[in-house]
Amino acid sequence: QQSELNSFLWTIKRDPPSYFFGTIHVPYTRVWDFVPENSKKAFHQSHIVYFELDLTDPYTISALTSCQLLPQGKNLQDVLPHDIYRRLKKHLEYVKLMMPSWMTPDQQGRGLYADYLFNAIAGNWERKRPVWVMLMVNSLTEVDIKSRGVPVLDLYLAQEAERLRKQTGAVEKVEEQCHPLNGLNFSQV
């Protein structure tokens, strides 16, 4: 039953009440049907919504992209063991070859091309830090490719909040997410 699902919604009892809702970074269509009505109702009744990051802000997206890069003059080939780099390069060639068959007719109907999608996800991969390449490779699966073009839950809620003219904000800065990941050493990655 929808009403019996774990809502990941916490209520802060005050007047008016505040809510804290835990999200996940997956296409919203994978989880939306499992978000209980009490969470959806709290969202719709709210006037102000804060997110982890403001994914609708071009600066946020630009800063996220920049923080993933190795220092100027460095390439992934310089920091990865040769055998891992070679295996990664072969895997990305395989993904690029397979991507047209992974795309849905709906994606193709919306004008998404496999080369464009591959470059949007994996473009400039040789300049990225290993941790970000690992995250990128984890998202280069057939299931993930088929859901490209569908916003992740956070972005969907942010877009809905804007559409409903709610005041929005973010509780973190890009640097607060980037620095811990960029601080991992190679063995941790």
Disulfide bonds with the S-S distance in Angstrom:
Cys67-Cys178 1.83
